């Protein structure tokens, strides 16, 4: 049986933490930043955990992560 092909776009967006959890970057921080508060922009710069509801779907896209 052949290996599963990794979805490269998802692999660039997600990484695995030391404890095995999936990390992602938050959206809405690329442009139109003048109307967003400093606090909001600071929070958007941090990484976030992938929701448990989406974890199984992402594992199918990136099986060897």
KAFENUR-V731386 format. One line per field, one symbol per residue. phi: phi as a letter, one per 20 degrees, with the letter a starting at -180 (. if undefined). A space follows every 50 residues. Layout:
phi->???
//
This chain:
phi->.ffeffffffffeccdefeneedceeemceblefeefgfffffffeecef fgfdfffffffcfdf
//
